[in-house]
Amino acid sequence: MERHVRHFQEELDELKGRLLEMGGLAEDRLRLAVRGLVERDGPLVEKVLVGDAAINQLHIDIDDRCFKLLALHQPMAVDLRAIVAAVKINTDLERVGDLAVNISEAVRRYLQHPPVKELIDIPRMAELAQDMLRDALDAFVRRDPELAQHVLTQDDALDELKTAVFRELLGYMLRDSATIEPALDLILISRHLERIGDHATNVAEDVIFMVSAKDVRHQ
Amino acid sequence: MTTPLRSLSTLTAGQAKPDTPVKIAVTGMNFFYGATQALSDISIALNANLVTAFIGPSGCGKSTFLRTLNRMNDIIPGTRVEGTVTIDGKDIYGPGTDVVDLRRRVGMVFQKSNPFPKSIFENVAYGLRINNLATNRGELEGRVEESLKAAAIWDEVKDRLHASALALSGGQQQRLCIARALAIQPEILLMDEPASALDPIATQRIEELIYQLKRDYTIVIVTHNMQQAARVSDATAFFWLGGLVEYGPTETIFTNPAEKLTEDYVTGRFG
């Protein structure tokens, strides 16, 4: 019997494509915001601040697709889990987009001051957060629970970096009160990056649920 | 007084309107089996190249209404129709309508597959022969193959075209009946519970076929399986007690119907 592809499957693939597109946009915006910080590029940061519309539109579009697929196709088993996962991943990616905006706002303020210090850990955090996000989305597309599991193990490293950033900046602030304002913005940025890692973790957990029906949250 | 024509273009404010023309327009239809009125004042416009599903509880009139669209009820004694049904603007109940020609243009597939007790090939070739739609054997064979392919059954039967149609499985027989209906190149395909006697896999194949066929045909399907209506159709009409309660894009009917009665039915609160 010839393989017969249900049009439902095509719509599911289309949904996944949209999620990837959204993930790509969120990742781009994160990258630009952090580059703006490292290179002290104000105009670049302003670009991130105004460019949220595409992600917001996808946010609505993806939810709408999920809603219709659930209502009209009554998916079962792995298909059902994929759509429930998509709804949740959609929310996480939209939050990542928002956090990129929050980072840009903090960078904008930060750039009004002379640099507190040479930035080492924050770019490292950004790279790690981007890796986690990319791996989580790859795991989603490839239905790869091992890659998703790998994302979960990286989250601790991000948390540790955040704590290290805080301790170091606390030292600067105690020594020189003029650094308090910009240092607080750097602490905020590190916190936003850590939150992005949490969202990547959520995505990875949803992938594991989608593929193996195991709920690995809160473990 | 009859209700105004209900069409997708007037009912879908703020939503994508179908970009196909109206194929079938029914106005003020009343239908009687003897003294019993089965349909009251139905007015509805069905668009070309869409799948329109009729849903509703048993006895709501949806099958009766389907059968008015190719005058299949004419063969039941004591029935009476009021109102008009136009296809491409021409009244099919008007004088001068050739009912045989009408049924050639408006094909039908029934709940229970009903192949002729003949070979697979002959089932499909029959309509072509009696309508003189093939001038020679080669053309006949070509049209049979085309129809079997369009009904997504060719690969399963191509090596046994001269075996009895009755040896096929239920799902295959139903697709053969669809091929038979397609062979004479209708414009409209009416389907009355085409998958209700089939298992889930055969049902899925029929549903996928319906989805493919709408490119070339206008399809009207009656189903008491609401989920099936949701999966296959573009527009849905909900019938209740012989009346048309609501008609609109399928996604609206199943996600946000305008009528409380429709909502109660699609959520399984009655019916």
HADDOCK unambig.tbl for C-alpha pairs under 7 A between the chains (distance, minus, plus):
assign (segid A and resid 6 and name CA) (segid B and resid 208 and name CA) 6.34 0.50 0.50
assign (segid A and resid 68 and name CA) (segid B and resid 251 and name CA) 6.86 0.50 0.50
assign (segid A and resid 71 and name CA) (segid B and resid 254 and name CA) 6.63 0.50 0.50
assign (segid A and resid 71 and name CA) (segid B and resid 255 and name CA) 6.61 0.50 0.50
assign (segid A and resid 72 and name CA) (segid B and resid 227 and name CA) 6.98 0.50 0.50
assign (segid A and resid 72 and name CA) (segid B and resid 230 and name CA) 4.67 0.50 0.50
assign (segid A and resid 72 and name CA) (segid B and resid 231 and name CA) 5.23 0.50 0.50
assign (segid A and resid 72 and name CA) (segid B and resid 251 and name CA) 6.98 0.50 0.50
assign (segid A and resid 73 and name CA) (segid B and resid 230 and name CA) 6.78 0.50 0.50
assign (segid A and resid 73 and name CA) (segid B and resid 231 and name CA) 5.23 0.50 0.50
